[in-house]
């Protein structure tokens, strides 16, 4: 097995694994060619996952142009199967229901540059599938579990809860899935996925309050009982984002994340369960492992 890693990047999650590391970057076509050479299956899981950035072009360069570069390298190397990791961010939403792979989406209505970049990157993957490259697209929902080293926005939410920094909540919802099931879903997509098709890798739709209650049951930390109207975090995020533009730090809560929270981002993963055999591990198991890992890894005070 061979992994592409940026020079100077953290490689904690590769420690102890029997992998060959090729140093490179999504914008460095030569390094992508070296990484793809001789491979029969390629998993394109890299992305710039930030809901705020000082330079919007960074997201397009990594997520859209980077996907074009990776898939071109795969085609040139004669790779037999490519699994492209997209996101439910690239899919439409259903008010009061769950979206699936066929739910219509209008690009101009997508919230935020990150989501738009993932939508555009999917169009790149679709185009390469149309050219004959055997590309299968997977759309993870909200992965939960251990080894979230940065952490992701959802992982940060868990860290904030553990550090008792969530005194209130808003009315929103997410589809949670065990990160191990997401990994298994990639392998199943390579084995059973149909070329040109997309598969939502998800599990359980939960309100934010239900997620916090589940964390409370696991930890004994009280779940917040105050529900905020959306305008309060929106105002706070607007101030924080404005300050971020004149400073060198990212906002703790971005405007895009608050805009997203006005929707319940619910999804139906039944296609992946039916066609791929995607596991459906209870999300409480994944939350429990996340809590333990964040505590043991020094993310929690005390």
HUGI-V609111 format. One record per residue. N is the residue number from 1. RES is the residue in one letter. PHI is phi in degrees with one decimal (999 if undefined). OMEGA is omega in whole degrees, -180 to 180 (999 if undefined). Layout:
BEGIN
N|RES|PHI|OMEGA  N|RES|PHI|OMEGA
END
This chain:
BEGIN
1|X|999|-177  2|X|-128.2|-180  3|X|-123.9|172  4|X|-91.4|179  5|X|-139.5|177  6|X|-70.5|176  7|X|-61.7|179  8|X|83.2|-179  9|X|-77.0|176  10|X|-68.5|-178  11|X|-125.0|-180  12|X|-52.7|-174  13|X|-78.1|174  14|X|-99.6|-176  15|X|-60.9|178  16|X|84.4|180  17|X|-93.5|180  18|X|-84.9|-178  19|X|-130.4|171  20|X|-92.7|-179  21|X|-100.9|173  22|X|-107.4|180  23|X|-78.8|-180  24|X|179.6|-174  25|X|-157.2|179  26|X|-62.9|179  27|X|-93.6|-178  28|X|-107.7|-174  29|X|-62.4|-179  30|X|-64.4|179  31|X|-68.0|178  32|X|-67.4|177  33|X|-64.6|178  34|X|-63.4|-178  35|X|-69.5|-176  36|X|-84.1|-175  37|X|-57.5|176  38|X|81.2|-178  39|X|-81.4|175  40|X|-93.1|179  41|X|-130.3|-180  42|X|-125.8|176  43|X|-110.0|179  44|X|-95.9|-175  45|X|-107.7|-176  46|X|-79.9|175  47|X|-164.1|171  48|X|-91.3|-175  49|X|-102.3|177  50|X|-133.2|178  51|X|-89.1|174  52|X|-150.6|175  53|X|-150.3|178  54|X|-66.4|-176  55|X|-122.5|-175  56|X|-60.1|-179  57|X|-63.4|180  58|X|-59.8|-178  59|X|-65.5|180  60|X|-66.0|-178  61|X|-62.5|-178  62|X|-78.0|-170  63|X|-82.8|-177  64|X|-97.2|179  65|X|-63.9|178  66|X|-62.6|177  67|X|-64.8|176  68|X|-58.9|-179  69|X|-64.6|-179  70|X|-64.6|-176  71|X|-71.0|174  72|X|-66.2|178  73|X|-63.3|178  74|X|-63.9|179  75|X|-64.9|-179  76|X|-64.2|-178  77|X|-85.8|180  78|X|72.8|179  79|X|-61.5|-175  80|X|-81.3|-178  81|X|-148.0|177  82|X|-122.2|171  83|X|-109.0|180  84|X|-99.9|179  85|X|-86.5|174  86|X|-93.1|-179  87|X|-166.9|172  88|X|-65.0|176  89|X|-59.7|-179  90|X|-87.6|-176  91|X|-104.2|177  92|X|-78.0|177  93|X|-120.9|178  94|X|-120.0|178  95|X|-64.2|178  96|X|76.7|-179  97|X|-151.0|-178  98|X|-111.8|178  99|X|-82.3|173  100|X|-130.8|-174  101|X|-66.4|-177  102|X|-101.9|-178  103|X|-64.1|-179  104|X|-62.1|177  105|X|-139.4|177  106|X|-109.2|-173  107|X|-56.0|-176  108|X|-65.5|180  109|X|-96.9|178  110|X|-73.0|-176  111|X|-87.7|170  112|X|91.6|-178  113|X|-69.4|179  114|X|-63.0|-179  115|X|-63.0|178  116|X|-62.4|-179  117|X|-66.5|178  118|X|-71.2|175  119|X|-62.3|-180  120|X|-64.0|179  121|X|-65.3|176  122|X|-63.0|179  123|X|-65.8|174  124|X|-63.2|179  125|X|-63.5|177  126|X|-59.3|-179  127|X|-63.3|179  128|X|-68.1|175  129|X|-62.9|178  130|X|-66.3|178  131|X|-83.5|178  132|X|110.6|176  133|X|-75.2|-175  134|X|-79.3|-177  135|X|-103.7|171  136|X|-117.2|-177  137|X|-105.0|172  138|X|-118.3|-177  139|X|-121.8|176  140|X|-61.8|178  141|X|-88.3|179  142|X|-122.9|-178  143|X|-67.0|180  144|X|-129.8|177  145|X|158.7|-176  146|X|-83.0|173  147|X|67.1|176  148|X|-85.9|-163  149|X|-71.8|-173  150|X|-77.0|-13  151|X|-89.0|175  152|X|-68.0|177  153|X|-55.0|179  154|X|-71.5|175  155|X|-61.5|178  156|X|-64.1|176  157|X|-60.3|178  158|X|-65.5|178  159|X|-61.4|179  160|X|-61.9|178  161|X|-62.4|-179  162|X|-63.6|178  163|X|-91.1|176  164|X|57.3|178  165|X|-108.3|178  166|X|-125.1|-178  167|X|-76.4|-178  168|X|-149.8|-179  169|X|-143.8|175  170|X|-119.0|-180  171|X|-82.2|177  172|X|-147.6|-179  173|X|-155.2|-178  174|X|-136.4|170  175|X|-102.9|-178  176|X|-96.3|178  177|X|-150.5|177  178|X|-63.7|-179  179|X|-59.9|178  180|X|-68.7|176  181|X|-67.2|177  182|X|-64.0|178  183|X|-61.3|178  184|X|-62.0|179  185|X|-61.8|176  186|X|-64.4|179  187|X|-64.2|179  188|X|-67.3|178  189|X|-64.5|177  190|X|-65.4|-177  191|X|-81.9|-170  192|X|-119.5|-175  193|X|-67.6|179  194|X|-88.1|-179  195|X|-59.0|179  196|X|84.4|-180  197|X|-94.0|174  198|X|-119.2|-177  199|X|-136.0|176  200|X|-76.0|176  201|X|-99.0|-176  202|X|-141.9|180  203|X|-150.2|-166  204|X|-114.6|174  205|X|-80.8|-179  206|X|-140.7|170  207|X|-69.8|177  208|X|-61.0|179  209|X|-62.6|178  210|X|-64.3|178  211|X|-64.8|-180  212|X|-65.8|176  213|X|-64.0|178  214|X|-65.1|177  215|X|-64.6|178  216|X|-63.5|179  217|X|-64.2|-179  218|X|-78.8|-169  219|X|-113.9|-174  220|X|83.4|176  221|X|-76.1|-178  222|X|-60.8|175  223|X|-80.7|-180  224|X|-61.4|-179  225|X|-113.1|-178  226|X|-93.7|177  227|X|-99.7|-178  228|X|-88.7|167  229|X|-67.5|-173  230|X|-63.0|-176  231|X|-67.2|-179  232|X|-68.6|176  233|X|-64.2|178  234|X|-63.1|179  235|X|-64.3|179  236|X|-63.4|180  237|X|-66.5|179  238|X|-63.1|179  239|X|-66.8|-178  240|X|-64.2|-180  241|X|-67.8|178  242|X|-61.6|178  243|X|-64.7|-179  244|X|-63.0|-178  245|X|-70.2|179  246|X|-112.8|177  247|X|-125.5|-178  248|X|-105.6|-179  249|X|-113.5|176  250|X|-74.9|177  251|X|-66.0|177  252|X|-64.5|175  253|X|-128.4|-178  254|X|-86.4|176  255|X|-60.3|-179  256|X|-62.4|-180  257|X|-65.7|178  258|X|-69.2|177  259|X|-60.6|178  260|X|-62.6|-175  261|X|-70.5|177  262|X|-76.5|178  263|X|-117.5|169  264|X|-89.0|-173  265|X|-91.3|-176  266|X|-100.8|-176  267|X|-138.8|-180  268|X|-111.6|-177  269|X|-98.3|-173  270|X|-64.5|178  271|X|-63.1|180  272|X|-67.1|177  273|X|-64.2|-176  274|X|-72.6|-172  275|X|-91.3|-178  276|X|-104.2|-172  277|X|81.3|-179  278|X|-57.6|177  279|X|-64.2|179  280|X|-128.9|179  281|X|-64.5|178  282|X|-52.5|-176  283|X|-65.7|177  284|X|-60.9|177  285|X|-63.1|-179  286|X|-67.5|178  287|X|-62.4|179  288|X|-62.8|178  289|X|-66.7|178  290|X|-62.4|179  291|X|-58.2|-179  292|X|-61.6|-177  293|X|-67.2|180  294|X|-63.0|178  295|X|-65.3|-177  296|X|-69.6|-175  297|X|-97.4|173  298|X|86.8|179  299|X|-85.0|-175  300|X|-110.6|180  301|X|-63.3|175  302|X|78.2|999
END
